Amino acid sequence: MGFKTGLIFGFGAGYVLGSKAGRERYEELKRAWDEFTGSPKVQEAMERGKEIVGSATKESLHAVQGGVERAGDAIRDRLGDEGPGGEFRH
């Protein structure tokens, strides 16, 4: 067997064995992750996290809406009775 043939054979064998080992490790990690996320305690914590995020999102939205309303009021107060184009309205 020549050098090139041995090199190709060695590369091929290493690739096949490495792929198999990599796939087995991947499957092992996937099983562990599925087992972890399937735990009732983890699912409960995930649900609680979703609730917290949902309420924080609502609070943030209300804060932004309040800020927009205050900004609109401040702009109207500054403009006074001026209409579009700076014309004074009666």
Backbone bond lengths (Angstrom), bond angles and torsions (degrees), N, CA, C in turn:
res aa  C-N    CA-C-N  psi(-1)  N-CA   C-N-CA  omega(-1)  CA-C   N-CA-C  phi
1 M - - - 1.437 - - 1.525 106.85 -
2 G 1.359 114.88 132.70 1.454 120.19 -178.70 1.514 111.51 -81.74
3 F 1.317 113.37 172.07 1.468 120.01 -178.76 1.526 111.18 -60.75
4 K 1.349 116.25 -47.45 1.461 120.16 -178.30 1.525 111.39 -62.92
5 T 1.320 116.71 -42.08 1.459 120.76 -179.95 1.524 109.60 -64.37
6 G 1.330 116.78 -43.28 1.474 120.86 178.71 1.528 110.98 -63.83
7 L 1.327 115.52 -39.65 1.455 120.66 179.02 1.533 110.47 -63.77
8 I 1.313 116.75 -46.35 1.466 121.61 179.22 1.530 110.15 -63.75
9 F 1.331 116.45 -44.45 1.461 120.63 179.24 1.538 110.34 -61.81
10 G 1.321 116.87 -45.61 1.462 121.69 179.69 1.526 111.46 -62.89
11 F 1.321 116.13 -43.04 1.462 119.84 178.23 1.528 110.67 -62.74
12 G 1.330 115.70 -45.35 1.470 120.77 -179.83 1.519 111.53 -61.48
13 A 1.333 117.04 -46.12 1.462 120.74 -179.78 1.530 110.33 -64.24
14 G 1.317 117.24 -42.09 1.467 121.24 178.61 1.521 111.31 -63.67
15 Y 1.327 115.68 -39.89 1.463 120.01 179.45 1.529 110.93 -64.31
16 V 1.326 116.15 -47.28 1.468 120.40 -178.94 1.521 110.75 -63.21
17 L 1.325 117.38 -47.34 1.461 120.69 -179.49 1.531 111.55 -66.11
18 G 1.315 116.59 -40.15 1.467 120.50 178.43 1.513 111.81 -65.59
19 S 1.328 116.71 -40.76 1.460 120.96 178.85 1.513 110.62 -63.76
20 K 1.327 115.81 -43.07 1.460 119.99 -179.70 1.525 110.10 -64.06
21 A 1.328 116.93 -45.36 1.463 120.82 179.49 1.525 110.32 -64.35
22 G 1.335 116.58 -40.18 1.461 120.72 179.05 1.516 111.41 -64.36
23 R 1.325 116.28 -42.14 1.464 120.40 179.95 1.527 110.94 -66.09
24 E 1.321 116.82 -40.77 1.465 120.57 178.88 1.527 110.71 -63.43
25 R 1.321 116.47 -41.39 1.467 120.62 179.27 1.531 109.78 -66.55
26 Y 1.322 115.94 -40.52 1.461 120.40 177.66 1.528 110.17 -59.90
27 E 1.317 116.61 -47.61 1.472 120.97 -179.87 1.530 110.73 -62.02
28 E 1.329 116.22 -38.09 1.470 120.69 178.67 1.533 110.70 -63.86
29 L 1.332 116.32 -46.02 1.458 120.63 178.91 1.526 111.39 -64.87
30 K 1.330 116.14 -39.84 1.454 120.61 179.45 1.531 110.75 -63.62
31 R 1.327 117.16 -43.39 1.470 120.70 177.53 1.529 110.79 -61.11
32 A 1.326 116.13 -43.38 1.467 120.46 -179.97 1.538 110.24 -63.68
33 W 1.334 117.27 -41.95 1.462 121.12 179.17 1.531 111.02 -64.57
34 D 1.326 116.36 -45.54 1.467 120.58 178.84 1.530 111.17 -61.61
35 E 1.314 116.04 -39.49 1.461 120.85 178.64 1.536 109.95 -65.68
36 F 1.325 115.62 -42.38 1.465 121.22 179.79 1.524 110.51 -63.36
37 T 1.332 117.30 -51.52 1.463 120.50 -177.05 1.525 112.03 -71.28
38 G 1.315 118.18 -18.77 1.455 121.56 177.94 1.512 112.87 -82.56
39 S 1.307 117.63 -9.63 1.465 122.27 -179.56 1.527 109.96 -63.84
40 P 1.325 118.08 135.08 1.473 120.45 178.92 1.531 112.97 -58.17
41 K 1.326 117.53 -37.25 1.469 120.22 179.67 1.524 111.11 -66.16
42 V 1.336 115.79 -40.77 1.465 119.38 179.71 1.531 109.29 -67.90
43 Q 1.316 117.81 -41.76 1.464 120.64 178.77 1.526 110.74 -62.87
44 E 1.326 116.65 -39.44 1.465 120.70 177.57 1.532 110.44 -63.09
45 A 1.320 116.10 -43.34 1.465 120.42 178.90 1.530 110.80 -64.54
46 M 1.325 117.12 -38.63 1.460 120.83 178.72 1.531 110.57 -65.23
47 E 1.325 117.63 -41.31 1.464 121.62 177.89 1.521 110.68 -63.02
48 R 1.329 115.75 -44.36 1.469 120.20 179.25 1.526 110.19 -62.33
49 G 1.330 116.01 -39.83 1.465 120.26 177.48 1.521 111.77 -62.09
50 K 1.327 116.33 -41.17 1.468 120.38 177.77 1.527 110.83 -62.67
51 E 1.335 116.33 -40.84 1.472 120.51 178.85 1.526 110.81 -63.40
52 I 1.324 116.11 -43.23 1.471 120.46 -179.84 1.517 110.24 -63.49
53 V 1.317 116.50 -45.08 1.469 120.45 179.39 1.523 109.94 -62.75
54 G 1.338 116.94 -42.10 1.460 120.48 179.88 1.516 112.21 -61.65
55 S 1.332 117.39 -44.95 1.472 119.52 -179.43 1.525 110.69 -69.75
56 A 1.325 117.66 -37.15 1.466 120.54 178.32 1.525 110.29 -65.46
57 T 1.322 116.47 -35.98 1.463 120.53 178.54 1.521 110.20 -65.38
58 K 1.333 117.10 -43.32 1.473 120.79 178.92 1.521 110.49 -63.18
59 E 1.335 116.80 -44.04 1.461 120.26 179.49 1.527 110.88 -62.05
60 S 1.318 116.64 -40.92 1.462 120.66 179.51 1.522 110.68 -64.54
61 L 1.320 116.59 -41.86 1.457 121.04 179.52 1.518 110.47 -61.96
62 H 1.330 117.02 -43.93 1.465 120.41 178.65 1.533 110.79 -63.02
63 A 1.317 116.92 -39.34 1.469 120.56 179.33 1.525 110.43 -64.54
64 V 1.312 117.18 -42.32 1.464 121.19 179.60 1.528 109.77 -65.74
65 Q 1.326 117.09 -44.50 1.464 120.02 179.51 1.527 110.80 -60.89
66 G 1.336 116.49 -41.77 1.461 120.27 177.73 1.518 111.30 -61.94
67 G 1.318 116.84 -41.90 1.462 121.14 178.59 1.510 112.23 -63.50
68 V 1.323 116.49 -40.89 1.463 120.76 178.81 1.532 109.80 -64.71
69 E 1.324 116.80 -42.43 1.470 120.09 178.73 1.521 111.00 -62.90
70 R 1.334 116.89 -43.77 1.472 119.91 179.11 1.527 111.00 -64.41
71 A 1.325 116.67 -39.45 1.470 119.67 178.67 1.523 110.23 -64.30
72 G 1.340 116.15 -42.03 1.477 119.56 178.05 1.515 111.01 -62.39
73 D 1.325 117.01 -42.31 1.464 120.74 178.45 1.528 110.51 -62.65
74 A 1.313 117.17 -43.07 1.465 121.21 -179.37 1.519 110.89 -63.61
75 I 1.329 116.56 -39.38 1.469 120.09 178.80 1.523 109.90 -65.99
76 R 1.341 116.36 -44.31 1.465 119.39 179.08 1.530 110.98 -62.46
77 D 1.333 117.06 -39.65 1.465 120.47 178.31 1.521 111.40 -63.73
78 R 1.307 117.39 -40.37 1.472 120.82 -179.61 1.512 111.58 -68.61
79 L 1.334 115.97 -38.77 1.460 119.05 -178.59 1.524 111.12 -75.30
80 G 1.306 115.56 -24.91 1.463 119.11 179.66 1.512 110.21 63.09
81 D 1.324 115.03 -129.72 1.458 120.24 -178.12 1.517 112.69 -94.67
82 E 1.324 117.20 11.01 1.468 119.01 -179.84 1.514 109.29 -70.50
83 G 1.280 115.19 137.42 1.453 120.42 176.31 1.512 110.23 -92.66
84 P 1.333 116.39 -170.44 1.455 119.61 176.68 1.509 110.53 -60.81
85 G 1.309 117.19 140.10 1.448 121.91 178.07 1.519 113.05 81.40
86 G 1.346 116.84 7.79 1.449 120.00 176.84 1.516 113.84 81.51
87 E 1.319 118.07 9.48 1.454 120.67 179.72 1.518 109.23 -78.36
88 F 1.317 115.20 142.88 1.460 120.11 179.97 1.515 108.90 -82.42
89 R 1.357 116.05 130.09 1.462 120.52 178.79 1.522 109.66 -100.09
90 H 1.298 117.30 147.35 1.474 122.17 177.50 1.467 110.95 -101.58
